[in-house]
Amino acid sequence: MVSDKKLRGTISLEPDRTLKFHGNLYDGTQFELLVDQFDVQLNEDFRPSRTTVTGFLFVRQEAQQADVCYLTLPKPTLNFGKQITVHNLQLMPREVTIESFGPKKRTPPSQNAEA
């Protein structure tokens, strides 16, 4: 059941212009890792007054048992390495976007001309 997912968290723009992802492990322990711009998806843009925004980290889900998901990170963390566990509610399929939750376009019913 290996699949590509995105992990919810926050991304901060550090003073040296690097990006740091902040997330939570299954037990609630916080972790952080330095990432590239291609490892994350930002929900909003950075501004001078806002250097931390919500977003997602692209990860690989290796397995799941009940609500515990076993992930491989794009880069290792200093404290936890490259393999972590998170709660399944923190994950989304990678292809899901905000537009996925919007109203769906309806097709008009076909107009049948009856004689």
C-alpha positions in Angstrom: 0.0 0.0 0.0 2.7 2.5 -0.9 1.3 5.8 -2.1 2.3 9.4 -2.4 0.6 11.7 0.1 0.9 15.2 1.5 1.3 15.8 5.3 -0.3 18.8 6.9 1.9 21.2 8.8 3.4 24.7 8.7 6.3 26.0 6.7 8.5 28.8 7.9 10.8 31.1 5.8 14.0 31.3 7.9 16.2 34.4 8.0 18.7 32.7 5.7 15.9 32.2 3.1 15.7 28.4 3.7 12.3 26.7 4.2 11.6 24.6 7.3 8.6 22.3 7.7 7.0 21.8 11.1 4.7 18.9 11.8 3.5 16.5 14.5 4.3 12.8 15.0 1.6 10.3 16.0 2.3 10.8 19.7 2.0 14.6 19.4 5.8 15.2 19.4 6.7 18.1 17.2 9.4 17.7 14.5 11.0 19.9 11.9 13.1 19.5 8.8 14.7 21.7 6.2 13.0 21.3 2.9 13.3 22.6 -0.7 10.6 24.6 -2.4 9.6 21.5 -4.4 9.1 19.4 -1.3 6.2 21.5 0.0 2.9 23.0 -1.1 2.1 26.4 0.5 -1.6 27.3 1.2 -0.7 31.0 1.1 2.3 33.2 0.1 4.9 34.5 2.5 4.8 38.2 3.4 7.1 40.4 5.4 4.6 40.3 8.2 3.9 36.5 7.8 7.0 34.2 7.6 5.1 31.1 8.7 2.2 29.7 6.7 0.2 26.5 6.6 0.8 23.9 3.9 1.8 20.4 3.1 5.0 18.3 2.8 5.1 15.7 0.1 5.8 12.3 1.6 5.4 8.6 0.8 3.1 6.5 2.9 4.6 3.0 3.3 2.0 1.4 5.4 -1.0 1.9 7.7 -2.2 0.1 10.8 -5.5 1.4 12.3 -5.0 5.2 12.4 -1.2 5.0 12.5 0.6 5.8 9.1 4.2 5.0 8.5 5.9 7.6 6.3 9.1 8.2 4.5 10.1 11.9 4.4 11.9 13.5 1.5 14.8 14.3 3.7 15.8 13.0 7.2 15.2 15.0 10.4 18.0 15.3 12.9 16.0 13.7 15.7 13.9 11.1 14.0 15.6 10.2 10.7 13.7 9.6 7.5 10.9 7.3 8.8 8.2 8.6 11.0 4.6 7.7 12.1 1.7 10.2 12.0 -2.0 10.1 12.5 -4.0 9.3 9.4 -6.0 12.5 9.7 -2.9 14.5 8.9 -2.6 13.0 5.4 -4.3 13.8 2.1 -3.8 12.3 -1.3 -1.2 14.3 -3.3 -3.6 15.1 -6.2 -6.2 16.7 -4.0 -6.5 20.5 -4.3 -8.7 23.2 -2.8 -10.8 23.1 -6.0 -11.6 19.4 -5.2 -13.9 20.7 -2.4 -15.7 23.3 -4.5 -19.1 22.9 -6.1 -19.2 20.6 -9.1 -20.4 21.8 -12.4 -23.7 20.3 -13.4 -24.5 19.3 -16.8 -27.9 20.4 -18.0 -30.4 17.5 -18.4 -30.7 16.4 -22.0 -33.6 17.9 -23.8 -35.7 15.2 -25.2 -38.1 16.3 -27.8 -41.1 14.0 -27.6 -43.5 13.9 -30.5 
